[in-house]
Amino acid sequence: MAQDAHPTDTGWQSVTVADLLAEPLLRNTLVAGADGVTRAVRWCLPLSELDDSDGPGEPGTAVHAAAAALRDEAGAALVERVAAAGTVALLVRLTPEDLAGPEPLPALFPQARGAADAAALPLALLPPSAGYRTVSQLVATKVLAQTTHVLEYSDRVHRSLGEILARGAGISPLAYGMARMGEAPVVVVDADGAVLAVEATAATGRPAVEPVAAALARYLETVSGGPLPHGAEVLETVADVVPIVAAVTFGGEVNGLVAVLEPRDADPHDRAQRRIVAQEGATLIGSEMLRLRSMTEAEERTRGDFVVDLVHGRFADGGQLQARARHHGFAVDGAYAVHVAELDPPISDDPRAVRRFNAAARAVERLDPDGAAPTLATQVGGNLVVVRPTAHPSDAAAVRDHAGAVRRVLRERLGSDARVAYGRVGTGARGVAASYREARTALALGRRVDVPPVAGYDDLRIFVALQDLADSENGRTFAAEMLAPLRRADGHARSLESVVTAYIAESGNLNAAARRLGLHRNTTLYKLDRVSRVLGMDIRSADTQFMIWLAHHIDTLSQVTDSLDAELAPPP
């Protein structure tokens, strides 16, 4: 949350009433309303123009009036009306007679002074020489001088950081440049609150990053999705530092934060300069983020296209494979295993979700930093496909361990559960395509049968053994002849098929099958008798159960195989 306004924060780029009253012409003229001297002054108008205006006046307006307007009971009413118009100060020009009178200056106009104190409206009694033209010129000069000073400093900061940006050095050098100019540590986080850079000079020392990052993440939640924030904002004190935060915005959304961490007892002028450093730094760091994102997305697209072509077996030309393989570090004669992770729930098309998914893919690639060849990971059809080199092709435990590590990374990074399937180790591009098909087969079968969330193709040994039979005409004909009568008997519901498969899965135990199906024992028995009549065979027979079991597995594997054939077939 942002702090309540500091006295020095209000009008940090402007002239305050206190600044104005410190000028020699207006010094020692304040007689009431001292609580309002921190307000910013933008210009000065005569009372006559305020009288002609309708409704609240322009913000930052000081009103110049003659002493006659404050005399007697009319003074209090005038102060209340001026305060209601949003005026920041009432500057009253005295006459020589007022100065020559018996009453001391602070005792003049008691009703007006009381109303000014109540409204926190600074009331200053000016000498006769302080006419409207003189005072308005003074205000204009002060405001222009302050604005010029701010613009000059902003330009100096922008130029210094722009030189660093032009070198394409990255976010950390930009943050260090900010830390050097602001003489305070700087923290940069991305749209997800992840720390991108922490920089500090030797004089300031490195801050405690964790509490600051947590505070920035909370602030991100308040500004994301709403109107784009402008300027820098001072947050509450965190770990003995006060974060001055500016949002990094491009593409119509908040893409990160830049925070300059100043001491709790910072000088007001230093705070004003650090706010400028934060604002200008956020702009240029946004440019660098956009450049890096463009480069990263281009590299990801290139890598993704290579992996898609690789797992789909689309490299008919060995020369083309060699050229692209060198760019991505793929060993054309190396041993690889392919992992496919399916998220639950699936990833959305939201740009932020896609960026988080891509960041998780990069984290998966870094799981084995000491590998002889790089791991390649990309999104294919909503799933994460990982092509990982294997030093020992016969070490199945290492492949399984890596699949479990992929699942853990996805859960930590995305907060989603995942089912990970993997194929057997293969050699070169053909081996990768074969391993990918096996991984996809294991993933699809995992949705139909009871398998652990991390499973390999070899873990589904029954289906592996039946693969050739499921691909043969005789096997498919046998499955169709066995299952067609059951499916015709109950239409699209397939309740008889589910009853008989549950009965077989429970080893012919009627009570266990009824519990598994959530049906009454007698209902289950009736359905099993009906199965026997439809098939013309006793379902209690071991041979009949085996034939139904075999037909069901062949049919399941055939459906998965046909679906993969349609997807992985080369384009016409």
C-alpha positions in Angstrom: 0.0 0.0 0.0 1.1 3.5 -0.6 2.0 5.8 2.2 -0.1 8.7 3.3 1.2 11.9 1.6 4.4 13.1 3.1 4.6 16.9 3.6 7.5 16.9 1.2 5.7 14.6 -1.3 2.9 16.9 -2.1 3.9 19.0 -5.1 7.4 17.5 -5.3 7.8 18.9 -8.7 6.1 22.2 -7.9 6.4 25.3 -5.7 4.6 25.0 -2.4 3.0 27.8 -0.4 5.9 27.6 2.1 8.4 28.0 -0.8 6.5 31.1 -2.0 6.3 32.6 1.5 10.1 32.2 1.9 10.7 34.8 -0.8 12.0 38.2 0.6 8.9 40.0 -0.6 6.5 37.6 1.3 8.6 36.6 4.2 7.1 36.7 7.7 3.6 37.6 6.3 1.7 34.4 7.2 -0.8 35.1 10.0 -3.2 32.1 9.8 -3.7 28.7 8.1 -0.2 27.4 8.6 -1.5 23.7 8.2 -1.9 24.3 4.5 1.5 25.6 3.5 2.5 22.2 1.9 0.1 22.6 -1.0 1.5 23.3 -4.4 1.1 26.7 -6.1 0.7 26.8 -9.9 -0.4 30.4 -10.5 -2.0 33.5 -8.9 -5.3 35.1 -9.8 -6.9 38.3 -8.5 -10.0 38.0 -6.3 -12.1 39.6 -9.1 -11.5 36.6 -11.4 -12.4 34.2 -8.7 -15.6 36.0 -8.2 -16.5 35.6 -11.9 -15.8 31.9 -11.9 -18.4 29.2 -11.5 -17.7 26.2 -9.2 -14.3 25.1 -8.0 -11.3 26.9 -9.4 -8.2 25.5 -11.0 -6.0 23.4 -8.7 -3.0 25.2 -7.3 -4.4 28.7 -7.5 -3.4 31.4 -5.0 -5.8 34.4 -4.8 -4.6 38.0 -4.4 -7.0 40.4 -2.7 -7.2 43.9 -1.3 -7.4 44.4 2.5 -10.8 46.0 2.2 -12.3 42.6 1.3 -11.4 41.2 4.8 -12.6 44.0 7.0 -15.2 43.3 9.7 -17.6 40.3 9.4 -17.2 40.0 5.6 -13.6 38.7 6.1 -14.7 35.3 7.5 -17.3 34.8 4.7 -14.7 35.6 2.1 -12.2 33.1 3.5 -14.8 30.4 3.6 -15.8 31.1 0.0 -12.2 31.2 -1.2 -11.4 27.9 0.6 -14.5 26.3 -0.9 -13.2 27.2 -4.4 -10.1 25.0 -3.9 -7.7 27.9 -3.4 -4.4 27.1 -1.9 -3.6 30.5 -0.3 -5.1 33.9 0.2 -2.6 36.7 -0.3 -4.0 40.1 1.1 -2.3 43.4 0.2 -2.4 45.8 3.1 -2.7 49.6 2.7 -0.3 52.1 4.3 -3.1 53.0 6.8 -3.2 49.4 8.0 0.4 49.4 8.7 0.2 52.8 10.5 -2.7 51.7 12.7 -2.5 51.0 16.4 -3.0 47.2 16.1 0.0 45.0 15.5 0.0 43.1 12.1 -0.9 39.6 13.5 -3.9 41.1 15.3 -5.5 42.5 12.1 -8.7 40.9 10.7 -9.5 38.4 13.6 -12.6 37.0 12.0 -10.7 36.2 8.8 -7.8 34.7 10.7 -10.1 32.4 12.6 -11.8 31.2 9.5 -8.4 30.6 7.8 -7.2 28.5 10.6 -10.4 26.4 10.6 -10.1 25.9 6.8 -6.3 25.3 6.8 -6.1 28.1 4.2 -2.8 30.0 4.4 -3.6 33.7 5.0 -0.7 36.2 4.3 -0.8 39.9 4.9 1.4 41.5 2.3 3.1 44.9 2.3 1.6 47.7 0.1 4.4 47.1 -2.4 3.2 43.5 -3.1 0.6 44.3 -5.8 -1.0 41.7 -8.0 1.4 42.2 -10.9 4.4 41.8 -8.6 3.1 38.7 -6.8 1.8 37.0 -10.0 5.2 37.5 -11.6 6.9 36.1 -8.5 4.7 33.0 -8.6 5.2 32.5 -12.4 9.0 32.9 -12.0 9.2 30.4 -9.1 7.0 27.8 -10.9 8.9 28.1 -14.2 12.2 27.9 -12.4 11.2 24.8 -10.5 9.7 23.2 -13.6 12.9 24.0 -15.6 15.0 22.5 -12.8 13.0 19.3 -12.8 13.1 19.0 -16.6 16.8 19.6 -16.7 17.4 16.9 -14.1 15.0 14.5 -15.8 16.9 15.1 -19.1 20.2 14.5 -17.4 19.0 11.2 -16.0 17.4 10.2 -19.2 20.5 10.9 -21.2 22.7 9.0 -18.8 20.5 5.9 -18.8 19.9 6.2 -22.5 23.6 5.8 -23.1 23.5 2.5 -21.1 20.4 1.4 -23.0 22.1 2.2 -26.4 24.9 -0.3 -25.6 22.3 -3.1 -25.1 23.9 -4.1 -21.9 20.8 -5.4 -20.2 18.6 -4.6 -17.2 21.2 -4.9 -14.5 23.5 -2.2 -15.9 20.5 0.1 -16.2 19.6 -0.6 -12.6 23.2 0.1 -11.5 23.1 3.4 -13.3 19.9 4.3 -11.4 21.5 3.3 -8.1 24.5 5.4 -8.8 22.5 8.5 -9.7 20.0 8.1 -6.9 22.6 7.0 -4.4 20.2 4.3 -3.3 19.7 0.6 -4.0 17.4 -0.3 -7.0 15.2 -3.4 -7.4 13.6 -4.4 -10.7 10.8 -7.1 -10.8 8.8 -8.4 -13.8 5.0 -8.7 -14.1 5.0 -11.9 -12.0 7.0 -10.3 -9.2 10.2 -12.2 -10.0 13.3 -10.2 -9.3 15.2 -9.3 -12.4 17.9 -7.1 -11.0 19.2 -5.9 -7.6 21.9 -3.2 -7.8 23.6 -1.0 -5.2 26.7 1.0 -4.9 29.5 0.3 -2.4 28.4 3.3 -0.3 24.7 2.1 0.1 25.2 -1.7 0.4 22.8 -4.4 -0.8 19.3 -4.4 0.7 17.3 -7.2 2.1 15.6 -8.4 -1.2 13.0 -10.8 0.0 10.8 -8.4 2.0 11.1 -5.7 -0.7 10.2 -8.2 -3.4 7.1 -9.3 -1.4 6.0 -5.7 -1.0 6.4 -5.0 -4.7 4.4 -8.2 -5.5 1.6 -6.9 -3.4 1.7 -3.5 -5.1 1.7 -5.3 -8.5 -1.6 -6.9 -7.6 -3.2 -3.5 -6.9 -2.1 -1.9 -10.2 -2.4 -4.9 -12.6 -5.6 -5.0 -14.6 -6.6 -1.4 -13.7 -5.8 2.0 -15.1 -2.1 2.3 -16.0 -0.3 4.1 -13.1 1.6 7.3 -13.9 4.6 8.7 -12.1 6.3 7.3 -9.0 4.7 6.4 -5.8 6.1 6.1 -2.3 5.2 2.9 -0.5 5.3 2.0 3.2 8.6 1.4 4.9 9.9 -2.1 4.3 13.0 -3.4 6.1 14.2 0.1 7.0 13.9 1.4 3.4 11.2 3.4 1.7 10.5 2.0 -1.9 9.9 4.7 -4.5 8.1 2.7 -7.1 7.4 3.4 -10.8 5.6 1.0 -13.1 7.2 -0.4 -16.3 4.4 -0.2 -18.8 4.2 -1.0 -22.5 1.6 -2.7 -24.7 -1.1 -1.2 -22.6 -0.3 -3.2 -19.4 2.0 -3.2 -16.4 5.0 -5.4 -17.2 7.1 -4.8 -14.0 8.2 -2.4 -11.4 11.3 -0.3 -10.7 11.9 0.6 -7.0 14.5 3.0 -5.7 15.0 2.1 -2.0 15.9 5.2 -0.1 16.6 5.6 3.7 13.7 6.2 6.0 15.0 9.7 7.0 15.8 10.9 3.5 16.2 14.5 2.6 13.1 15.9 0.8 15.3 17.1 -2.1 16.9 13.7 -2.5 13.5 12.1 -2.4 12.3 14.3 -5.3 15.4 13.4 -7.3 14.9 9.7 -6.7 11.4 9.9 -7.9 12.7 11.3 -11.1 15.3 8.6 -11.3 12.5 6.0 -10.8 10.3 7.4 -13.4 12.9 7.8 -16.1 14.5 4.5 -15.2 11.1 2.7 -15.6 10.7 4.1 -19.1 14.1 3.0 -20.3 14.0 -0.4 -18.5 10.7 -0.9 -20.2 12.4 -0.4 -23.6 15.1 -2.9 -22.6 12.5 -5.4 -21.4 10.6 -5.1 -24.7 13.9 -5.6 -26.6 14.8 -8.6 -24.6 11.3 -10.0 -24.9 11.3 -9.6 -28.6 14.7 -11.5 -28.8 13.5 -14.2 -26.4 10.2 -14.7 -28.3 12.0 -14.9 -31.6 14.4 -17.5 -30.2 11.6 -19.4 -28.6 9.7 -19.5 -31.9 12.8 -20.8 -33.7 13.5 -23.4 -31.1 9.8 -24.4 -31.0 9.7 -24.8 -34.8 12.8 -27.0 -34.7 11.4 -29.2 -31.9 8.0 -29.5 -33.7 9.7 -30.6 -36.9 12.0 -32.9 -34.9 9.3 -34.8 -33.0 7.0 -35.0 -36.0 9.9 -36.5 -38.1 9.7 -33.8 -40.8 13.5 -33.7 -41.6 13.7 -35.5 -45.0 16.9 -33.6 -45.8 19.9 -34.5 -43.7 21.7 -31.3 -44.6 18.8 -29.2 -43.4 18.8 -31.2 -40.1 22.5 -30.7 -39.7 22.3 -26.9 -40.2 19.4 -26.4 -37.8 20.8 -28.9 -35.3 24.0 -27.0 -34.9 22.1 -23.8 -34.1 20.2 -25.5 -31.3 22.9 -27.7 -30.0 21.1 -30.9 -31.0 23.4 -33.9 -31.5 22.2 -35.8 -34.6 23.7 -39.1 -33.4 23.0 -38.5 -29.7 20.6 -40.5 -27.5 17.4 -38.7 -26.4 14.3 -39.4 -24.5 11.1 -37.3 -25.0 8.8 -36.2 -22.2 5.3 -34.8 -22.7 3.6 -33.0 -19.9 -0.1 -32.3 -19.9 -1.3 -29.6 -17.5 -4.5 -29.8 -15.4 -6.1 -27.4 -16.0 -4.8 -26.6 -19.4 -2.9 -23.4 -20.1 -5.0 -20.5 -21.2 -4.4 -18.1 -24.1 -3.8 -15.1 -21.8 -0.5 -13.5 -22.7 0.7 -13.5 -19.1 -0.1 -17.2 -18.7 1.8 -17.9 -22.0 4.8 -16.0 -20.7 4.7 -18.0 -17.4 4.5 -21.3 -19.3 7.5 -20.3 -21.5 9.4 -19.3 -18.3 8.6 -22.8 -16.9 9.9 -24.4 -20.1 13.2 -22.5 -19.7 13.4 -23.7 -16.1 12.9 -27.3 -17.3 15.8 -26.7 -19.8 18.0 -25.7 -16.9 17.3 -28.9 -14.9 20.5 -30.5 -16.2 23.0 -27.6 -16.7 26.0 -30.0 -16.9 24.7 -32.1 -19.8 26.8 -32.6 -22.8 24.0 -31.3 -25.1 21.2 -28.8 -24.2 17.7 -29.9 -23.3 15.1 -28.5 -25.7 11.6 -27.7 -24.4 8.6 -26.0 -26.1 4.9 -26.0 -26.2 3.2 -28.3 -28.7 -0.6 -28.4 -28.7 -0.9 -27.1 -25.2 1.5 -29.7 -23.8 5.1 -29.2 -22.8 7.4 -31.3 -24.9 10.9 -31.9 -23.6 13.7 -33.4 -25.7 16.4 -34.4 -23.2 19.8 -35.9 -24.0 20.7 -39.1 -22.2 24.3 -40.0 -21.3 23.4 -43.6 -20.5 20.6 -44.9 -22.8 20.0 -48.0 -20.6 19.5 -46.0 -17.4 15.7 -46.0 -17.3 15.7 -44.7 -13.7 17.4 -41.4 -14.8 14.7 -40.9 -17.4 12.0 -41.4 -14.9 13.7 -39.1 -12.4 13.9 -36.3 -14.9 10.2 -36.8 -15.7 9.4 -36.4 -12.0 11.6 -33.2 -11.9 9.7 -31.8 -14.9 6.4 -32.3 -13.0 7.7 -30.6 -9.9 8.9 -27.6 -11.9 5.5 -27.2 -13.5 3.8 -27.4 -10.2 6.1 -24.9 -8.6 6.1 -22.4 -11.5 2.5 -22.6 -12.7 0.7 -23.9 -9.6 -1.0 -26.6 -11.8 -0.8 -30.3 -11.6 0.6 -32.2 -14.5 0.7 -35.7 -16.0 4.1 -36.5 -17.5 4.6 -39.4 -19.9 7.9 -40.3 -21.6 9.0 -42.6 -24.4 12.0 -44.9 -24.6 15.5 -43.6 -25.4 16.1 -43.3 -29.1 19.1 -42.2 -31.3 19.1 -39.1 -33.5 16.1 -37.5 -35.2 14.3 -40.8 -35.9 14.8 -41.9 -32.3 13.3 -38.6 -31.1 10.3 -38.9 -33.3 9.7 -42.5 -32.1 10.2 -41.5 -28.4 7.7 -38.7 -28.9 5.1 -41.0 -30.4 5.6 -43.4 -27.5 5.3 -40.6 -24.9 2.1 -39.4 -26.6 0.7 -42.9 -26.6 1.5 -43.3 -22.9 -0.1 -39.9 -22.2 -3.3 -40.8 -24.1 -3.5 -44.3 -22.5 -3.0 -42.7 -19.1 -6.4 -40.9 -19.6 -8.1 -44.2 -20.1 -6.5 -46.6 -17.7 -5.2 -46.2 -14.1 -1.6 -45.2 -14.2 0.6 -42.9 -12.0 0.9 -39.2 -12.9 4.5 -40.0 -14.1 4.6 -43.0 -16.4 6.7 -44.2 -19.3 5.8 -46.2 -22.4 7.4 -49.3 -20.9 5.2 -49.0 -17.8 2.3 -49.9 -20.0 3.7 -53.3 -20.8 0.4 -54.9 -21.8 -0.2 -52.2 -24.4 3.4 -52.4 -25.6 3.0 -56.2 -26.1 -0.3 -55.7 -27.9 1.0 -52.9 -30.3 1.6 -55.2 -33.2 -1.7 -57.0 -32.7 -3.6 -53.6 -32.5 -2.0 -52.5 -35.8 -3.0 -55.7 -37.6 -6.3 -56.3 -39.4 -6.9 -59.5 -37.6 -6.5 -57.8 -34.2 -8.9 -55.0 -35.1 -11.4 -57.4 -36.5 -11.4 -59.5 -33.4 -11.9 -56.4 -31.1 -14.8 -55.2 -33.3 -16.5 -58.6 -33.3 -16.3 -58.9 -29.6 -17.3 -55.4 -28.6 -19.9 -54.6 -31.3 -22.7 -56.7 -29.7 -22.3 -55.0 -26.4 -22.3 -51.5 -27.9 -25.3 -52.3 -30.1 -27.2 -53.6 -27.1 -27.1 -50.3 -25.1 -26.5 -47.7 -27.8 -24.0 -44.9 -27.1 -24.2 -45.4 -23.3 -21.8 -48.3 -23.3 -23.0 -49.3 -19.8 -22.7 -53.0 -20.5 -19.1 -52.5 -21.7 -18.2 -50.6 -18.5 -19.9 -53.2 -16.3 -18.0 -56.1 -17.9 -14.7 -54.3 -17.8 -15.2 -53.5 -14.1 -16.1 -57.1 -13.4 -13.0 -58.3 -15.2 -10.8 -55.7 -13.4 -12.1 -57.0 -10.1 -11.1 -60.6 -11.1 -14.7 -61.7 -11.4 -15.7 -60.5 -7.9 -19.4 -59.5 -8.2 -19.5 -57.4 -4.9 -16.2 -55.6 -5.7 -17.4 -54.8 -9.2 -20.7 -53.4 -7.8 -18.8 -51.1 -5.4 -16.5 -50.0 -8.2 -19.5 -49.1 -10.3 -21.5 -47.6 -7.5 -24.4 -50.0 -8.3 -26.5 -52.4 -6.3 -25.3 -56.0 -6.4 -28.5 -57.2 -8.0 -28.3 -54.5 -10.7 -24.8 -55.5 -11.5 -25.8 -59.2 -11.6 -28.6 -58.4 -14.0 -26.3 -56.5 -16.3 -23.8 -59.3 -16.3 -26.5 -61.8 -17.2 -27.5 -59.5 -20.0 -23.9 -59.4 -21.2 -23.8 -63.2 -21.3 -27.0 -63.3 -23.4 -25.7 -60.6 -25.8 -22.4 -62.3 -26.3 -23.8 -65.8 -26.4 -21.1 -66.8 -23.9 -21.0 -67.1 -20.1 -19.2 -64.0 -18.8 -18.2 -66.0 -15.7 -15.9 -68.1 -17.9 -12.3 -67.2 -17.7 -11.9 -67.6 -21.5 -14.8 -65.2 -22.1 -13.3 -62.7 -19.7 -10.0 -62.9 -21.3 -11.4 -62.3 -24.8 -13.4 -59.3 -23.6 -10.3 -58.0 -21.8 -8.1 -58.5 -24.9 -10.7 -56.9 -27.2 -11.0 -53.9 -25.0 -7.3 -53.3 -24.8 -6.9 -53.7 -28.5 -9.7 -51.2 -29.2 -8.3 -48.7 -26.7 -4.8 -48.9 -28.3 -6.3 -48.7 -31.8 -8.2 -45.5 -31.0 -5.0 -43.9 -29.5 -2.9 -45.0 -32.5 -5.4 -43.7 -35.1 -5.6 -40.4 -33.3 -1.8 -40.0 -33.3 -1.6 -41.2 -36.9 -4.0 -38.4 -37.9 -2.0 -35.8 -35.9 1.5 -36.9 -36.7 1.0 -37.6 -40.4 3.2 -35.4 -42.6 1.3 -32.5 -44.3 0.1 -33.3 -47.8 
